[in-house]
């Protein structure tokens, strides 16, 4: 609470200081419009970058077409003002809402694309909008003059019409907008949406396996980002008084919205501001010195600075500055008896009338000519622990992917709690009560251990505070309370395995799929992990376990299913299975007789 109060106090002091800048410049310089203009540009690009940061920084969805949204805001408010007499203050909201709809319409189908493909789509959108506007003289009967541009009438000092004499009025409006967007960023980052976006940015598939709906979270972030970007477009139109698609929707604008957060600290609240404070003055100075002879020299300097920052401070200026002020300290969470406070709800009393909790019937999946799983069938009763064993490539992880919805089956059915699973996505199946860990651990490396587990708890928690308490209990249960404040990238392999178990348990599953929990773990960490799994079993949770360590799986499981080349070759009690000659042959590499 003390740290939060100090941060709020520092923010208020900074706002007051910024508000007094025009007074100071007028007293010291006299005619200060040029310097206020420079500061307006700094705040304007910081604002646009912070709006982009909502989707690009927080969610990792790199849009390079945000200038198109800027243009939508600029043209909407300007046309409403000139042709309908609507105040630009209201037009600003109308443009923001229209851009939000457009951004959502773009994002809804395109968020299925990953990496550079989404970026390419957004570039195509902005360029199509720019070229289309340049070639269009009128829109719905209203003249926009195409490439020639659109001139706004000058009304003198009329604040109600968003027009001011001199730069002071624009300075204060831009300061207010910047405070608003930074506050929105601060609130989003600490909200349920912010944690979802951070998890999606690090590993979208792992986030979906915890019950997070990636498309919904990204769509909401895109709508917010689009709205605030378009609001900036209205400010730009009123400040300049003249808009043209060639400039307003230029790729240069879009690139600057990306470059500044990258330099300042992508995904941080203040990163866009630090980037603008560095790059905008450089651009102004270089244009003043060499604008006539060396066009674009500021872009060369931008590139050099980016390379320097990436090499020296890969995460940007903001994390480096915060590191100078105070080193990150681990925040221990008091150990609490997780099983007493937050029981694993599982299958002590089955609501299914004693039927199998999980039933796999004729499940098949091929990858081209290679068979992953063929005609597989088995059941898992409530409260039972079933192990799946087999040599590498037997199809074990493929079975998990089919059960959790990460892969679609070619044939066969998966039944869970009496319900046939069809096209449910991994996040939907997680919300039904199916949780999993991964063969290769997949923590959200940019989040702390506590925040990793919070992401899993949030879809079922009433608030972020409740999810934090829940996460603390599960970390304590997993033996990681003392590592709660450590960034996941700093955890050992054994600790990451424990973290993934805590994360899966925080989803309150009815069925937990464990994929080689002891794989890759050193001998010192192995006994603790085995005790942790035994503790989970003692609670009554239904488990489906993939495990290469036969000593571990035979001690843990009630029954084993043996796979070989995607087919089940044996099923039964652990000791009977592991001593079966056919199973021994599989493990030593001999051919299993068919017949």
N, C-alpha and C positions, 0 to 999 in steps of 0.2 A: 504493500500500500504506500509506503514511503517513497519507493522508487517511482510509482505511478504519479504521486503528487508532485514529485520533483520534475517529472517529464511534462506534466500539464502546466506547471508554473513556468518552466523554460519556454514552452510553446507560446503561452500568453505573453511572456516578456518579448519574445521574438516578433509576435504580431504587433505589439505596441511599438516596438522599435521600427518595424517596417512602415507602420502608419505615420511615424514622425519623419521619415526620410524626406518627403517633399518639403516639409517645413525647413529642415536643415539645408537642403540643396538651394532653396530660394534665398535663405539668409546668407549662405556662403558664396553662391555663384551668381545669383540674380536671375538671368534668363536660363532656366534650368530645363527647358522642354526637351533638349536633346538627351540629357542624362536620364530624365524620367522615361523617355522613349526606350532607351537601352534597358532600363529596369523593367519596363512593361514587357519587352520582348523576352527577357529572362523569365519573368513570371508566366508569360503566355506559353512558352515552350515547356516550362516545368509543368504547367497545368495539362497541356496536351499529353506529355509523356506520362504523367500520373494517371490520366484517363486511360491511356493505352496499357499502362502497367496493371490495371485491373484484370485484363484478360491475358496480356502477353507476359507480364512478370509474375503475377500470382498464379496463373493457370498454365503457363508455359506454352500458350497457343500464339505463335508469332504471326500476328497480322501485319502485313506490309501494305495494307490498303486503307488505313484509317483516314487518309486524306479525303477519300470519297465520302466518308461520314461527316468530315469537317465541311465539305462542300454542300452536303444536304442541309446542314444547319444554317450555313451562310445564305444559301439561295432561298430556303423556306421563309426565314424571318424577313429577308429583304423584299421578297415578292409580296408577302402579306402586308408589309409596311407601306410599300409604294402603291399597290393596287387595291388594298382593302382598308388602309388606314389603321391596321392593327399595330399596336405598340411593339417595338422590337423586344421588349421585356416579355410580352406574351408570345411573340413569334419565336423567341429563344426556346421556350418550353415546347411549342408546337414542333419546331425543328428537331429538338431533342427526342420527342416522342416518335416522330417519323423515322429518324435515324435508328432509334431503338428497334422499331419494327423491321426495318431493312436489315440491321445487324443480326437480329434474330432469324430472319428469313435466310440469310447467308449462312449463319452458324448451324442451323438445325440440320441441314443435309451434310454440311462440310465437316462437322466435328467427327464424322466417321473417318476422316482422313487424318493421317499422322505425319508429323515432321514437316518436311519441306513442302509437301503437297498442299497442306492448308495455306501456307504462306503464298504459294503460287496462285491459288484460287483467289485470295484477297487482293493480290496485285492485279489479277485479271479483272476483278470487280471494279477497282478504282480506275483502271485505265479505260475500261469500257464506259464508265460513267463520265470520265473526263472527255474522251473523244466524242461520245454521244452529245454531251452538252456543247462542245465546241461546234458541232455541226447542226445545232438546233437553234433557230432564231426565236421560236416561241414555244411555250409550254402551257397546255390547256388554254390557249388563246392569249396568254400573257407573254409579252416580249421579254426575252432574256439575252438577245443579241449575240448568241453563240460565242465565237472566239473573240469578238470585239469587247465583250465584258459588259458589266451592269453597273451603272453609276447611281449611287444613292443621293437623294437630295440633301443639301446642306440646310439645316434649320437653325443654326446658331446654338446658343446655350439653352438646350431643352432637355434636361435630365429625364423627363417623362418619356421622351422619344430616343433615349440612349445617345444623346449628342451633347458634347461639352466643348467649351472654348478652352483651348490649351490641353495639356496632358494630365493634369491632376485628377480630373474626374475619372478618366480611363484607368489611371494608376490605381485608384481606390477600388474601382469595380474589379479590376484584375486581381488585386490583392484579396478581395473577398472571395472571388471564384477559386483562387489558389488555396485559400484556407479551407473552403468547402471540400474540394477534391482531395486534399491531404487528409482531412478528417474522415471522409468517406473511405479512403484507403486504409486508414488506421482502424476504423470500425470493421471493415470487411476482413482485414487480416486476422483480427481476433474473434471473428464470428465463426459459426458453423461452416458457412460458405468458404471462408478463408482457409480453414483446415482442409476442407475437401479439395480445394484448388491446389494447395501445396502438395497434397498426396498425389493428385492426378499429375501434377508437373513432374514428380519424381518417378512414379510408376502407375500408370492408369489401370493396368490389369490387376495389380495388387490392390488398388483402391476399390475396384469393382468387386473383388472377392470379399471385401469387408462390408459390403452392403451400400457403398457409395454409388450414387447414380451419376456417372461421369458426364453424360450428355446434358443432363439437367443442370448440373453445377456450371459447366462451361457456357451453356446457353444463358443462364442468369448473369454470369460475369460479362458476357458479350453484350447483352442488353444494357447493362449499367455503363460499360465502357463506351458503347455507341452513343448513348444519351449524352454523357458528359463531353464527349468529343464534339458532337454537334453544337452543344452550348458554346464551346470555344469557337466554333465557326461563326456564330452570331456576333460574338465579341470582335472577331477578326474583321467581319464585314463593316461593323460600325466604326471601328478604329481607322481602317483604311479608307472607307467611303467608296470603294470601287472593288468589285470582285470579277474575276475572270477565271474560267475553268482551268486555263493553262497554269495559273499560279495556285489558286485555291485548292485544286485537287491534284497537285503535282506529287510525283513520287518522292521528290525532295522532302516535302512535309512528312510523308509517311516514314521515310528513313530516319529523319531527325527524331521522331517520336520513339523510335527503337534505340537509336544510338545513345541518347541521353540516359535512359535507365540502365543500359548496359554499362556505361561508363560510371554512373553514380552508384549502382548497386541494384541489379534487376531483382524484382520481387520484394524489395524493401520499400517502406513508406516514403522515406526521404531521398531515396536514390535518384529519382527524376529531378529533384530540386538541385542536388549537388551537380548532376550532369549539366543542367542548364546554366548554373552559375559558372561552370568552367567553359563550356563550349560557346554560348551565345556571345559573351564579350570577345572571345577569340575571333568569332565570325565578324563582329562589328569592326574590330581593329584591322583585320586583314583586308576587309572590303574598303575601309578608309584609306589604307596605305597603298594597296595594289589593285583596287577594284577595277581601274581602267586598263591596266596592262596584264594582270594575271588573274583571269576569271577562274573562280573555283579553288583558289589556293587554300581557302579555309577548309575545304573538304580533305585536302592533303594533310593538313594539320590535325583534323579530326581523326583520320586514319592512323596517324603516328601516335596520337594520344591513346587511342583505343589499344593499339599493340602494346604500348608501354604499360597501361593499366592491367591488361590481361596477363602480361608476363609478371608484373610486380604484385598486383592485387587482383587475382582472378575473379573474386566475387564483387569487385567494384570498390568505390570510394567509401560508401556508407559503412560496410562491415569493418573496414580498416579504421575509420574514425571512431566507431564504437569500441573497437579493440584498444585504441589509445586511451579512451576514457576509463573503461573498466573491463577487465578480463572476464570472460564468461565463467561463472562458477556453477558447479554442479548443485542442483537443488534437491537434496534428499527428500523423499516422501516417507513420512513415518510409516513403519511397517504395521500393517493391519491384517488381521486374519481374514484373507479374502474369501475363503470358503464359508466362513460364518456370516460375513456381511453381504456377500454377493454370490450365493450358491450357483452352481453351474446348471441349474434347471434341467435337467436333462430328462432322462427317460426313466426316472424312478417309477412313475405311474404313467403308463402309456395311454394317450387318449385314443389310441387306434384299436382298442379292444384286443390287445395282445398280438396283433398282426406285425409283420416285419416293418421296421422303420424305413429300411431301404431295400428295394428289390430291383435287381438288374436282370433283364429278360431278353436274351438274344442280341445283346449289344454288339455292334460291329462298326468298324471305322478303318478305312484304307487311306493311304497317302500315295496317290498314283498307283504304281504296281506293288507297293509294299503294304503288307497287312499290319495294322496297328493292333486291332482287337477283332476277333472273329467269334460271333455267336456265343458271347459270354453271358453266363447266368449265375447269380448267387444272391443270397439274402443276408441282411444284417438285422438281428432282432433288437428291440429296445434294450439298452444297457449292455449290449454285447460288445466285445472287442474282437474284431476280425482282422487278421493280417494278410497282406498280399505279398507274396515272395516270388522270385524268379530272377533269372540272369539279366544282365543289361540288355535292353532292347526287347524285353518280353512283353511290353505294353502296359506296364503298371501305371506310369504317370499319365498315359493316354486315357486309362480308365478314370483317373481322377478328373482329368480335363472334361471328359464326357459327362461325368456326374455333376460337376459344378457349372457346366454350360460354357466353358471356355472353348470347347470344340462341339460341333454339331455331329450327331451320329449318322452314319449311312443307313443303319437299320437297327431295330430293337427298341426297347423302352427302358426308361428309368422311372421307378415309382418311389415317391417319398411321402411318408405319413399318409398312405392311402391315396395319394394324388399322382396322376401321371404327369411327368414333366415333359413339356414340349419345347416351346421356343423361349422359355424364360431365360433372361440374360444372367450372367454371373451375379450381378448385384441383386437381382430379384430372388435368385436361389439362396443367396446369403440371408436375405430378409425372411425367407421361409424357415431358416434354421440350419443351413449347411455351411460350414466353415472349413477352411483348409490352410495348411502351411505349404511351402514350396520346397522342392528338392534343393534348389539353389536359393539361399535366403534372399528375400527382396524387401528389406526395410526401406522406409522413406528416408533417404540418407541426409536430406536437408533439414529434417525435423529431429527434435530431441526424442529420447526413448519415451518420455511421458506423452509427448504430442503424437508419436506413432500409435500408441494405444488409444489415445483420445479419438483419433480418426475412426477407429473401429467401434468405439462406444457411442459416438455421436449420433448415428442413425437411429439408435434406440433410446437416447437420452433426451430429457425434456429441455435441457439447457447445456451450454458449454461448461458451466461450473459443475453440473452433475456429472458430465462426461469426464471432467478432470478428476473428480473424486473417485469415480469408477476406475479410471485408468490407474490411479495411484494404488488402489487395492489389488488390481491384477499384476502390476509391477512387483508389489510386495510378495504376492503369491509366487511369482516366477523368480524371486530372489534378485530383483534388479532395482529395488527401491533406492539404493545408494547411487544408482547410475541414471536416475530419472532426468536430470538436466543435461546429460551428455548427448551431443549430436550423434545420430546413429552411425555415421561414418567412422566415429571413433571407438566403436564397440568391437570386441573380439568376435571371432566366429561363434564361439560358444554362447556369448552374450546375445548375439544376433538371433541365434536359434531360440533362446529363452524369450527374447523380445517378440519373435514371431508367434510363439505359443501364447504369450500374454495377449497379443493383439487378436489372435483367433478366438481366445476365450472371452474377450471383451465383447464379442458379437453375440454372446449368450446362445451358443449353438445347441441344437438337439443332436446333430451329427457332426463329428469333427474328423476331418481327413488329414492324417499326418504323413507327409511325404519325406521319408528318410531324415528324421529329426536328428539322428546321431551321425549322419554322413558328414565327413570332413571335420569332425570335432576331435580335438586332442584327447589323449587318455585321461588327463586330469579333469576335463570337463564332462566326460562321459558319465560317470556315476551320478553326478548331480542331475543331468538331463533325464537319466533313467528314473531316478526318484521322482522327478517332476511329472513324468508321464504316468508313473504308478499312482501318484497323488490325484491326477486327473481321473484315472480309472476308478479309484476308490470313491470318487464322488458320484459315480454312476453314469457318467457321460458315455454315449455310444461312440465308439471309435472304429475307424477304418484306417489301417496302418500299413504303409509301405516301408519295408525295412530290410536292408541287406545283412545286418548283424543278426544272425540266427539265434544267438544266445539272448539277445534283447527281445526279439519278437516272440520266441517261444515262451519266455517268462511273462510276457505281457498279454498275449492273445488267448482267447478261448478257442479259436478256430483259425485255420490257415487255408488260404486259396493259393494254389501254385499256378503261375502262368508260364507258358513257353511258346514263343513266337506268336503271341496274341491269343492263344487258346488256353483254356483251363484244362490241366492234366491231372489235378488231384485236389481234393478238398477234405478236411477232417481235423481231428484234434492235433495239436502241435507235434507231440512226440511221434504219433503215428505217421504224420506227413513227412517230417524231416528224416525219418529212418526208412522211408519208402525207396526202394532201389531206383525207380524212375526219377524221383526228385533228386536223388544223389547223382544220377547220371547227368541231369540238367546242369547241376552246379559244377560238375567236373568237366563238362563239355562234351559228353558222349551223346549219341543220337538216341532219342526217345522212340522206342518202338511204337508203331501205330498198329492197332489192329485188333 
